Each structure stands twice: as C-alpha cells, then as structure tokens.
Amino acid sequence: MGNPLHLKSLNHISLLCKSLEESIDFYEDVLGFVPIRRPGSFNFDGAWLFGFGIGIHLLQSENPEKMQKKGKINPKDNHISFQCESMAAVEKKLKDMGIQHVRALVEEGGIQVEQLFFHDPDGFMIEICDCDNLPVIPLAGEIAQSCSYLNLERMQQQMQPMVQQERAI
C-alpha cells in the first residue's frame, strides 16, 4: 500500500482544443494561468500554462470540426476542481464575464461545501469550490485534515531539510 509508484504531486492535465488561441485566453483570463515555455521538439501545435502548482497542456486538435460540441453543464461529468478563497467573488466574476455556470451544494455532518461548475471553450468542465471546509478523513484512520492543510504540512516537511541546510551555512 502507501505510495507504490512513489508519486509526488499532480504535474499537469492535457486538453485537446478546437482553437488553441481561444483556450489560452480562457485559461489566462478566467483562471489566471501563465503561459510557460514548451519544448520546441514537438511537431504539433500546443501551449503550456502553469498556475497553482499544476500545468495545463493545451493541444490543438488536428480535426477541430469533429470535436464534440459543448453540452449542458453536468457536475457529474469529468472535471478539474480548484479551491478558492471566496465563492461570492468567483460567482460575481463569472457573471461579469458572462460565463454560464451551475451552483451545487454538498453537505456532510453539518458542513457545507459550495461548488460552481462551468465549461472551458471546448466543453471541459471546471469546478471552483470551497472544499477546504470538508475534512479529509482516510477510510482506515481517524485523522481529519483539510486539503490545504495536508499540502501545507507536506510542503513544510519538504522545506525542513532546506531550512536546516541554510542555517548550517
């Protein structure tokens, strides 16, 4: 059990695009990702973006006209989720930008988590949530921590050797 593949973190997701330019604009302007250098050895159009500790690799479709049309927003569809600081601010921004979205609410043991779902230009689902409200409770244990707390704890453990090394210098 444990970590059989010795994974460290999510590196990137890769998404096929009808229009590379439109998708770059969306991930920059709506979600705040930053374009980064992409290896020049690729023989196909694409773009790499980075933000919030993960990469998004956009790939230009060779047959954009054959890509599936954007459907109804369905929170049970494949999606990527981002934690936010203020659900009200996110919803206001989506409304100001004219981005259609769907609200959802999850409740567990008196704790509520708000969710907003919307599509990128190619129909890929994006979720914005305040999921840190819900504790992460392993099925086999008693530990209860939020997602951000787990990440903070992990980062602190990784930084400890560097801090000790700097102090020794």
JOSUL-V750272 format. One record per residue. N is the residue number from 1. RES is the residue in one letter. PSI is psi in whole degrees, -180 to 180 (* if undefined). D_FIRST is the distance of its C-alpha to the first C-alpha in Angstrom with 1 decimal. Layout:
# JOSUL-V750272
n=N res=RES psi=PSI d_first=D_FIRST
n=N res=RES psi=PSI d_first=D_FIRST
This chain:
# JOSUL-V750272
n=1 res=M psi=-149 d_first=0.0
n=2 res=G psi=-116 d_first=3.8
n=3 res=N psi=74 d_first=6.2
n=4 res=P psi=-29 d_first=6.4
n=5 res=L psi=4 d_first=10.0
n=6 res=H psi=45 d_first=10.9
n=7 res=L psi=150 d_first=12.6
n=8 res=K psi=-40 d_first=15.2
n=9 res=S psi=170 d_first=17.2
n=10 res=L psi=129 d_first=19.0
n=11 res=N psi=-55 d_first=21.8
n=12 res=H psi=164 d_first=24.2
n=13 res=I psi=152 d_first=25.1
n=14 res=S psi=131 d_first=27.8
n=15 res=L psi=134 d_first=30.6
n=16 res=L psi=136 d_first=33.6
n=17 res=C psi=143 d_first=36.9
n=18 res=K psi=-44 d_first=40.4
n=19 res=S psi=110 d_first=41.9
n=20 res=L psi=-45 d_first=40.2
n=21 res=E psi=-45 d_first=42.7
n=22 res=E psi=-41 d_first=42.3
n=23 res=S psi=-40 d_first=38.5
n=24 res=I psi=-47 d_first=38.8
n=25 res=D psi=-44 d_first=41.3
n=26 res=F psi=-51 d_first=39.1
n=27 res=Y psi=-28 d_first=36.0
n=28 res=E psi=-56 d_first=38.3
n=29 res=D psi=-35 d_first=40.8
n=30 res=V psi=-46 d_first=38.7
n=31 res=L psi=-12 d_first=35.2
n=32 res=G psi=21 d_first=36.3
n=33 res=F psi=156 d_first=34.4
n=34 res=V psi=132 d_first=36.1
n=35 res=P psi=140 d_first=36.8
n=36 res=I psi=166 d_first=35.5
n=37 res=R psi=137 d_first=36.4
n=38 res=R psi=139 d_first=35.2
n=39 res=P psi=134 d_first=35.3
n=40 res=G psi=-8 d_first=38.8
n=41 res=S psi=-9 d_first=37.7
n=42 res=F psi=140 d_first=36.6
n=43 res=N psi=31 d_first=39.3
n=44 res=F psi=156 d_first=38.7
n=45 res=D psi=141 d_first=39.4
n=46 res=G psi=179 d_first=36.8
n=47 res=A psi=147 d_first=36.1
n=48 res=W psi=137 d_first=33.2
n=49 res=L psi=157 d_first=33.0
n=50 res=F psi=143 d_first=31.0
n=51 res=G psi=149 d_first=30.5
n=52 res=F psi=30 d_first=28.3
n=53 res=G psi=3 d_first=25.7
n=54 res=I psi=160 d_first=25.3
n=55 res=G psi=151 d_first=27.4
n=56 res=I psi=121 d_first=29.2
n=57 res=H psi=115 d_first=30.5
n=58 res=L psi=132 d_first=33.4
n=59 res=L psi=125 d_first=34.6
n=60 res=Q psi=125 d_first=38.2
n=61 res=S psi=140 d_first=38.4
n=62 res=E psi=-23 d_first=40.7
n=63 res=N psi=69 d_first=41.9
n=64 res=P psi=-30 d_first=41.9
n=65 res=E psi=-19 d_first=44.4
n=66 res=K psi=-5 d_first=42.0
n=67 res=M psi=146 d_first=39.2
n=68 res=Q psi=142 d_first=38.7
n=69 res=K psi=153 d_first=40.7
n=70 res=K psi=130 d_first=39.3
n=71 res=G psi=-165 d_first=38.9
n=72 res=K psi=145 d_first=38.9
n=73 res=I psi=120 d_first=36.4
n=74 res=N psi=104 d_first=33.6
n=75 res=P psi=-17 d_first=30.8
n=76 res=K psi=9 d_first=28.7
n=77 res=D psi=168 d_first=28.9
n=78 res=N psi=139 d_first=26.5
n=79 res=H psi=167 d_first=26.8
n=80 res=I psi=142 d_first=25.7
n=81 res=S psi=140 d_first=26.0
n=82 res=F psi=136 d_first=27.5
n=83 res=Q psi=141 d_first=27.9
n=84 res=C psi=170 d_first=31.5
n=85 res=E psi=-35 d_first=33.8
n=86 res=S psi=111 d_first=36.4
n=87 res=M psi=-38 d_first=36.2
n=88 res=A psi=-43 d_first=40.1
n=89 res=A psi=-40 d_first=40.5
n=90 res=V psi=-48 d_first=38.2
n=91 res=E psi=-40 d_first=40.1
n=92 res=K psi=-44 d_first=43.4
n=93 res=K psi=-43 d_first=42.5
n=94 res=L psi=-43 d_first=41.4
n=95 res=K psi=-46 d_first=44.7
n=96 res=D psi=-35 d_first=46.7
n=97 res=M psi=-3 d_first=45.2
n=98 res=G psi=29 d_first=45.9
n=99 res=I psi=118 d_first=42.3
n=100 res=Q psi=136 d_first=41.8
n=101 res=H psi=165 d_first=38.9
n=102 res=V psi=136 d_first=37.5
n=103 res=R psi=148 d_first=36.6
n=104 res=A psi=158 d_first=33.9
n=105 res=L psi=131 d_first=32.9
n=106 res=V psi=135 d_first=29.8
n=107 res=E psi=134 d_first=30.2
n=108 res=E psi=117 d_first=27.7
n=109 res=G psi=37 d_first=29.0
n=110 res=G psi=-4 d_first=32.1
n=111 res=I psi=133 d_first=30.3
n=112 res=Q psi=140 d_first=31.5
n=113 res=V psi=125 d_first=30.0
n=114 res=E psi=146 d_first=32.5
n=115 res=Q psi=143 d_first=31.7
n=116 res=L psi=131 d_first=34.0
n=117 res=F psi=139 d_first=33.5
n=118 res=F psi=168 d_first=35.6
n=119 res=H psi=150 d_first=35.8
n=120 res=D psi=178 d_first=36.1
n=121 res=P psi=-21 d_first=39.1
n=122 res=D psi=6 d_first=37.3
n=123 res=G psi=3 d_first=35.9
n=124 res=F psi=135 d_first=32.3
n=125 res=M psi=135 d_first=31.3
n=126 res=I psi=136 d_first=30.9
n=127 res=E psi=138 d_first=29.9
n=128 res=I psi=133 d_first=30.9
n=129 res=C psi=170 d_first=29.8
n=130 res=D psi=52 d_first=29.7
n=131 res=C psi=-17 d_first=26.2
n=132 res=D psi=-18 d_first=25.8
n=133 res=N psi=-27 d_first=27.7
n=134 res=L psi=122 d_first=24.8
n=135 res=P psi=150 d_first=22.2
n=136 res=V psi=113 d_first=18.5
n=137 res=I psi=109 d_first=17.2
n=138 res=P psi=143 d_first=13.5
n=139 res=L psi=-27 d_first=13.7
n=140 res=A psi=10 d_first=12.1
n=141 res=G psi=-175 d_first=14.3
n=142 res=E psi=-5 d_first=17.8
n=143 res=I psi=134 d_first=17.6
n=144 res=A psi=113 d_first=19.9
n=145 res=Q psi=157 d_first=20.6
n=146 res=S psi=164 d_first=22.1
n=147 res=C psi=-50 d_first=20.8
n=148 res=S psi=-37 d_first=23.3
n=149 res=Y psi=-43 d_first=22.6
n=150 res=L psi=-43 d_first=19.0
n=151 res=N psi=-42 d_first=20.4
n=152 res=L psi=-45 d_first=23.1
n=153 res=E psi=-44 d_first=21.0
n=154 res=R psi=-43 d_first=18.9
n=155 res=M psi=-41 d_first=22.2
n=156 res=Q psi=-40 d_first=23.8
n=157 res=Q psi=-39 d_first=21.1
n=158 res=Q psi=-33 d_first=21.7
n=159 res=M psi=-25 d_first=25.4
n=160 res=Q psi=-50 d_first=25.7
n=161 res=P psi=-36 d_first=26.0
n=162 res=M psi=-42 d_first=28.6
n=163 res=V psi=-44 d_first=30.6
n=164 res=Q psi=-38 d_first=30.7
n=165 res=Q psi=-42 d_first=31.8
n=166 res=E psi=-39 d_first=34.6
n=167 res=R psi=-32 d_first=35.8
n=168 res=A psi=-23 d_first=36.2
n=169 res=I psi=* d_first=38.4
